[in-house]
Amino acid sequence: MYNRSIKAFLFRGVLPVCLWVFCLLALPIGAQTPRLATSYISRGNSSYEEGKFADAISDYEAALAFAPDSVTALTNRGAARLECGDIDGAIADFSAALKINPRLAQAYCNRGSALTSLRRFEEALDDFDRAIKLYPRYALAYYDRGTARLAFGRPNDAIKDFDTAIEIKPGYYQAFNNRGTVWFTFGDLDRAVEDFDRALALNPAYVPARGNRCLVRLIQGRNDEARLDCEAAVRQDPSFRTTLEKQIEGLRVSGRLKGQGADKEMR
């Protein structure tokens, strides 16, 4: 996802949605309704993990027909709705779950993600703060809050949150990528590339970091290396070509590219 609040032409990693899955206890004999709800939730979770979000929503709705107060079904349906672009529906589900149990860190974090996508940053930051207060070692909440702070024009605070997310979860390649975009906004291209390198070392198939490193290398005049990153990004995700071409053209028009070959990288 391209973050339009950053005039660096960089790709910000998309906000991950926390799918909340209970480790379920055994139900007493005769409790068929809860069992049915649990079965639908389990199948919905499988569909979610497979990217079949519409199917997941159908199963969570079936679970809610048997257990209307299931915070698991509400929270997970909200996550699936968010993936489908139904942001208002997702917020409604997370809010309903929190009304039943106001101590659900996952629901606060997910609602914050939804609010961030609507650019309702102050409300989103309040939700991330609540999630972190409930669960101080919640790496995803720090990552999401850092992403919201970056979009809200608070890059120094964003750096702190990405640092904390990485300290809690050293393999958090999305956080390395987003921290790299902050270094770029500060004009520290070497540190930006270093973080993109770390993201790619952890996940070589992570296209946003590959695209970001390509663009920074173009600015640095390292066109041969940039071309390799561009080619790899498009090979991993052919639909990424158009986005990269637009970003490279933006850099060319802005006069930020060095050398004569930069505008030919995607040809």
HUKA-V273468 format. One record per run of one state. SS is the DSSP state (hx for helix, st for strand, lp for the rest). FROM is the first residue (numbers start at 1). TO is the last residue. Records with the same first field share a line. If there is no record, write none. Layout:
# HUKA-V273468
SS=FROM-TO ; FROM-TO
This chain:
# HUKA-V273468
lp=1-1 ; 3-10 ; 12-31 ; 50-52 ; 67-70 ; 84-86 ; 101-104 ; 118-120 ; 135-138 ; 152-154 ; 169-172 ; 186-188 ; 203-206 ; 221-222 ; 237-239 ; 255-261 ; 265-267
st=2-2 ; 11-11
hx=32-49 ; 53-66 ; 71-83 ; 87-100 ; 105-117 ; 121-134 ; 139-151 ; 155-168 ; 173-185 ; 189-202 ; 207-220 ; 223-236 ; 240-254 ; 262-264
